[in-house]
Amino acid sequence: MSHAATTSSHDGRASNPLVGLRFYIDSLGCAKNLVDSEATLGILLSAGLERSATPEQAELLLVNTCGFLEAAREESVQRILELAQLKAYGRARLLAVLGCLVSRAPEELAEAIPEVDVWLPAGAHAELDVRLRHILAARPASPLQLATDRSGSGRAPLGAFAGFGARVLMTPSHTAYLKISEGCSNTCSFCSIPLMRGTQRSRSIESLVRESEGLAACGVRELHLVAQDLTHYGFDLPGRPDLLDLVRALAGVDGIEWLRLLYAHPSHFTPRMLQHLFETPKVVPYLDIPVQHASARILRAMRRPYTPARVRAQLHALRSRQPEITLRTTVIVGFPGETEVEFGKLLRFVEEMRFDRLGVFAYSREPGTPAFDLRGRPRRHTVARRMHELVELQLHLAGQRSAQRVGTRTRVLVDCRLDAAAMAAEAGGACARGAVAVGRSAAEALDIDGAIYLDGDVGVLEPGTFVDVEITRADVYDLRGRLLRAPSNA
């Protein structure tokens, strides 16, 4: 480094103690949390900090935590303690913890882990650089004011969307998550999201179009729309636009080719959406619609205001209108009061509906939620056995559906090329061995679904391009495909 550069850096650090500070960020939990981490990353880089690829080389350590379930909280605490050790014995001088875990128990955490310098709850990431400046200047920070509180009675804070327009992607550069709202206004008895993030605050269509245009200008081709409840989007905005209004606007953004819908609550999936969502250009035939259970009694106890018959009708209608649609769902096993009869209904429902993707979760007793004091929880070994039965059933069904794709042709978005070193590190099965690239079709969402491993000319398979592929082999979730023609950019 030249003397002039050193002097400039020294002067910048003197006027702004954050300039040149190297930081490392870990993002835990869901895709919605990842968007917050990306916004935080952009804010810090704009403030003059420099990103470190490893925590060992960083002066500031950050972790954006998850607090949704007990297992996630344990993972978050473990990572905080690991970073605290680095701060104690390594180069790091500061440790900051953000996100949902902080929203759940800020006082308890601060007392238990005094090594942490900054605690910021979900929706307050824009405060981080200000807090860091105060610490480095040895000045006390003003009390943090949020628009919500831990009772869940408040609306998600406006600051929850800070930095979204200039976030730095932590996904592959051609695909991104687009968070369209924050918080949740549903009252599911098992869920702690409103306690941590407040009730729903939707973003305006105009702001989402602007962000999408900026992402497209940077090379993003695919948007995964995420929220706690996509289908409730807009009810709190002037004029009450809905998800269909939003996707029609996003479909007009040049450069974006795929719009993918995640987290669509069945209660708010209207006939209008059912009829027109997948007719909208660029909306891929893929829907994540979390049903949670198939017993009317258990759904009532969960405070999910729909019946199994209603969900069954929605799913049949979706497949009738879009035979190629990929349906993903999640279910909860072991909710208080779940008997063998109720579980049998769930098992038969899954077998009948033949979901392409299924996430199976054990009920987690969450403090502060209405279900916390419910009695009649099944024993752990019973829950484990029921989960095993569901998983085995889904493996069988998913394997059948994957096998049906062999010999079909599909459009694939290339995610990355695979060199020998990458393949040596792959833990994948037969579909992965010897492939030159990996990508996804409309039937695979980023990170949560399987992938399509490709044969072809690695010289032309650049990430972010679309290729036509014939499926030649199937595993339960992963596929193998043969390149049919040169990639396209549209």
WOHU-V525691 format. One record per residue. N is the residue number from 1. SS is DSSP state (helix for helix, strand for strand, loop for the rest). PHI is phi as a letter, one per 40 degrees, with the letter a starting at -180 (* if undefined). OMEGA is omega as a letter, one per 20 degrees, with the letter a starting at -180 (none if undefined). Layout:
N & SS & PHI & OMEGA
N & SS & PHI & OMEGA
This chain:
1 & loop & * & a
2 & loop & c & r
3 & helix & c & a
4 & helix & c & r
5 & helix & c & r
6 & helix & c & r
7 & helix & c & a
8 & helix & c & r
9 & helix & c & r
10 & helix & c & r
11 & helix & c & r
12 & helix & c & r
13 & helix & c & r
14 & helix & c & a
15 & helix & c & r
16 & loop & b & a
17 & loop & c & r
18 & loop & c & a
19 & loop & c & r
20 & loop & g & r
21 & loop & c & a
22 & strand & c & a
23 & strand & b & r
24 & strand & b & a
25 & strand & b & r
26 & strand & b & r
27 & strand & b & a
28 & loop & b & r
29 & loop & g & a
30 & loop & c & r
31 & helix & c & r
32 & helix & c & r
33 & helix & c & r
34 & helix & c & r
35 & helix & c & r
36 & helix & c & r
37 & helix & c & r
38 & helix & c & r
39 & helix & c & r
40 & helix & c & r
41 & helix & d & r
42 & helix & c & r
43 & helix & c & a
44 & helix & c & r
45 & helix & c & r
46 & helix & c & r
47 & loop & c & r
48 & loop & h & r
49 & loop & c & r
50 & strand & b & a
51 & strand & c & r
52 & loop & b & r
53 & loop & c & a
54 & loop & b & r
55 & helix & c & a
56 & helix & c & a
57 & helix & c & a
58 & loop & c & r
59 & loop & c & r
60 & strand & b & r
61 & strand & b & a
62 & strand & b & r
63 & strand & b & r
64 & strand & c & a
65 & strand & c & r
66 & loop & b & r
67 & loop & b & a
68 & loop & c & a
69 & loop & b & a
70 & helix & d & a
71 & helix & c & r
72 & helix & c & r
73 & helix & c & r
74 & helix & c & r
75 & helix & c & a
76 & helix & c & r
77 & helix & c & r
78 & helix & c & r
79 & helix & c & r
80 & helix & d & a
81 & helix & c & r
82 & helix & c & r
83 & helix & c & r
84 & helix & c & r
85 & helix & c & r
86 & helix & c & r
87 & helix & c & a
88 & helix & c & a
89 & helix & b & a
90 & loop & b & a
91 & loop & c & a
92 & loop & c & r
93 & loop & b & a
94 & strand & b & r
95 & strand & b & a
96 & strand & b & a
97 & strand & b & a
98 & strand & b & r
99 & strand & g & a
100 & helix & c & r
101 & helix & c & r
102 & helix & c & r
103 & helix & c & a
104 & helix & c & a
105 & loop & a & a
106 & helix & c & a
107 & helix & c & a
108 & helix & c & a
109 & helix & c & a
110 & helix & c & r
111 & helix & c & a
112 & helix & c & a
113 & loop & b & a
114 & loop & c & r
115 & loop & c & a
116 & loop & c & a
117 & loop & c & a
118 & strand & b & r
119 & strand & b & r
120 & strand & b & a
121 & strand & c & r
122 & loop & d & r
123 & loop & g & a
124 & loop & b & a
125 & helix & c & a
126 & helix & c & r
127 & helix & c & a
128 & helix & c & a
129 & helix & c & r
130 & helix & c & r
131 & helix & c & a
132 & helix & c & r
133 & helix & c & r
134 & helix & c & a
135 & helix & c & a
136 & helix & c & r
137 & loop & c & r
138 & loop & f & r
139 & loop & b & r
140 & loop & c & r
141 & loop & c & r
142 & loop & c & r
143 & loop & d & a
144 & loop & c & r
145 & loop & b & r
146 & loop & b & a
147 & loop & c & r
148 & loop & b & r
149 & loop & b & a
150 & loop & c & r
151 & loop & c & a
152 & loop & g & a
153 & loop & c & a
154 & loop & c & r
155 & strand & c & r
156 & loop & d & a
157 & loop & c & r
158 & helix & d & a
159 & helix & c & r
160 & helix & c & a
161 & helix & b & a
162 & loop & c & r
163 & loop & g & a
164 & helix & c & a
165 & helix & c & a
166 & helix & b & a
167 & loop & c & r
168 & loop & b & a
169 & loop & c & r
170 & loop & b & r
171 & loop & c & r
172 & loop & d & a
173 & loop & c & a
174 & loop & c & a
175 & strand & b & a
176 & strand & a & r
177 & strand & c & r
178 & strand & b & a
179 & strand & c & a
180 & loop & c & r
181 & strand & a & r
182 & strand & b & r
183 & loop & g & a
184 & loop & a & r
185 & loop & b & r
186 & loop & c & a
187 & loop & b & r
188 & loop & d & a
189 & loop & c & a
190 & loop & c & a
191 & loop & b & a
192 & loop & b & a
193 & helix & d & r
194 & helix & c & r
195 & helix & c & a
196 & helix & c & a
197 & helix & b & r
198 & loop & g & r
199 & strand & c & a
200 & loop & c & r
201 & strand & b & a
202 & strand & c & r
203 & loop & c & r
204 & loop & c & r
205 & helix & d & a
206 & helix & c & a
207 & helix & c & a
208 & helix & c & r
209 & helix & c & r
210 & helix & c & r
211 & helix & c & r
212 & helix & c & r
213 & helix & c & r
214 & helix & c & r
215 & helix & c & r
216 & helix & c & r
217 & helix & c & r
218 & loop & c & r
219 & loop & h & r
220 & loop & c & a
221 & loop & b & a
222 & strand & b & r
223 & strand & b & r
224 & strand & c & r
225 & strand & c & a
226 & strand & b & r
227 & loop & a & r
228 & loop & c & a
229 & loop & a & a
230 & helix & d & a
231 & helix & c & r
232 & helix & c & a
233 & loop & d & r
234 & loop & g & a
235 & loop & c & a
236 & loop & c & a
237 & loop & b & r
238 & loop & d & a
239 & loop & g & r
240 & loop & f & r
241 & loop & c & r
242 & loop & b & a
243 & helix & c & r
244 & helix & c & r
245 & helix & d & a
246 & helix & c & a
247 & helix & c & r
248 & helix & c & r
249 & helix & c & a
250 & helix & c & r
251 & loop & c & r
252 & loop & c & a
253 & loop & c & r
254 & loop & c & r
255 & loop & g & r
256 & loop & c & a
257 & loop & b & a
258 & strand & b & r
259 & strand & b & a
260 & strand & b & a
261 & strand & b & r
262 & loop & b & r
263 & loop & g & r
264 & loop & c & a
265 & loop & c & a
266 & helix & d & a
267 & helix & c & a
268 & helix & b & r
269 & loop & c & a
270 & loop & c & r
271 & helix & d & r
272 & helix & c & r
273 & helix & c & a
274 & helix & d & a
275 & helix & c & a
276 & helix & b & a
277 & helix & d & a
278 & helix & c & r
279 & helix & c & a
280 & loop & c & r
281 & loop & d & r
282 & loop & g & r
283 & strand & c & a
284 & strand & c & r
285 & strand & c & a
286 & strand & a & r
287 & strand & a & r
288 & strand & c & a
289 & loop & b & a
290 & loop & c & a
291 & loop & c & r
292 & strand & g & r
293 & loop & a & r
294 & loop & b & r
295 & loop & b & a
296 & helix & c & a
297 & helix & c & r
298 & helix & c & r
299 & helix & c & r
300 & helix & c & r
301 & helix & c & r
302 & helix & c & a
303 & loop & g & r
304 & loop & c & a
305 & loop & c & r
306 & loop & a & a
307 & loop & b & r
308 & helix & d & a
309 & helix & c & r
310 & helix & c & r
311 & helix & c & r
312 & helix & d & r
313 & helix & c & r
314 & helix & c & a
315 & helix & c & r
316 & helix & c & r
317 & helix & c & r
318 & helix & c & a
319 & helix & c & r
320 & helix & c & a
321 & helix & c & a
322 & loop & b & a
323 & loop & d & a
324 & loop & c & a
325 & loop & c & r
326 & strand & c & a
327 & strand & b & r
328 & strand & b & r
329 & strand & a & r
330 & strand & b & r
331 & strand & b & r
332 & strand & b & r
333 & strand & b & r
334 & loop & g & r
335 & loop & c & r
336 & loop & d & r
337 & loop & g & a
338 & loop & c & r
339 & loop & c & r
340 & helix & c & r
341 & helix & c & r
342 & helix & c & r
343 & helix & c & r
344 & helix & c & r
345 & helix & c & r
346 & helix & c & a
347 & helix & c & a
348 & helix & c & r
349 & helix & c & r
350 & helix & c & r
351 & helix & c & a
352 & helix & c & a
353 & helix & c & r
354 & loop & f & r
355 & loop & c & r
356 & loop & c & a
357 & strand & b & a
358 & strand & a & r
359 & strand & b & a
360 & strand & b & a
361 & strand & b & r
362 & strand & c & r
363 & loop & d & r
364 & loop & b & a
365 & loop & c & a
366 & loop & b & r
367 & loop & d & r
368 & loop & g & r
369 & loop & c & a
370 & helix & d & a
371 & helix & c & a
372 & helix & d & a
373 & helix & c & r
374 & loop & c & r
375 & loop & c & r
376 & loop & g & r
377 & loop & c & r
378 & loop & c & r
379 & loop & c & a
380 & helix & d & a
381 & helix & c & r
382 & helix & c & r
383 & helix & c & a
384 & helix & c & r
385 & helix & c & r
386 & helix & c & r
387 & helix & c & r
388 & helix & c & r
389 & helix & c & a
390 & helix & c & a
391 & helix & c & r
392 & helix & c & r
393 & helix & c & a
394 & helix & c & r
395 & helix & d & r
396 & helix & c & a
397 & helix & c & a
398 & helix & c & r
399 & helix & c & r
400 & helix & c & a
401 & helix & c & r
402 & helix & c & a
403 & helix & c & r
404 & loop & c & a
405 & loop & c & r
406 & loop & c & a
407 & loop & g & r
408 & loop & c & r
409 & strand & b & a
410 & strand & a & r
411 & strand & c & a
412 & strand & b & r
413 & strand & c & a
414 & strand & c & r
415 & strand & c & r
416 & strand & a & r
417 & strand & c & a
418 & loop & b & r
419 & loop & c & a
420 & helix & c & a
421 & helix & c & r
422 & helix & c & a
423 & helix & c & r
424 & helix & c & a
425 & helix & c & a
426 & loop & c & r
427 & loop & c & a
428 & loop & c & a
429 & loop & c & a
430 & loop & c & a
431 & loop & c & a
432 & loop & c & a
433 & loop & c & r
434 & loop & g & r
435 & loop & c & a
436 & loop & b & r
437 & strand & a & r
438 & strand & b & r
439 & strand & a & a
440 & strand & a & r
441 & loop & c & r
442 & loop & c & a
443 & loop & c & a
444 & loop & b & r
445 & loop & c & a
446 & loop & c & r
447 & loop & g & a
448 & loop & c & a
449 & loop & b & r
450 & loop & c & a
451 & loop & a & r
452 & strand & b & r
453 & strand & c & a
454 & strand & b & r
455 & strand & b & r
456 & loop & i & a
457 & loop & c & a
458 & loop & c & a
459 & loop & c & a
460 & loop & b & a
461 & loop & c & r
462 & loop & c & r
463 & loop & d & r
464 & loop & g & r
465 & loop & c & r
466 & strand & b & r
467 & strand & b & r
468 & strand & c & a
469 & strand & b & r
470 & strand & b & r
471 & strand & c & a
472 & strand & b & a
473 & strand & a & a
474 & strand & b & r
475 & loop & b & r
476 & loop & c & a
477 & loop & b & a
478 & loop & c & a
479 & strand & b & r
480 & strand & b & a
481 & strand & b & r
482 & strand & b & a
483 & strand & c & a
484 & loop & c & r
485 & loop & a & a
486 & loop & c & a
487 & loop & c & r
488 & strand & b & r
489 & loop & b & a
490 & loop & a & none
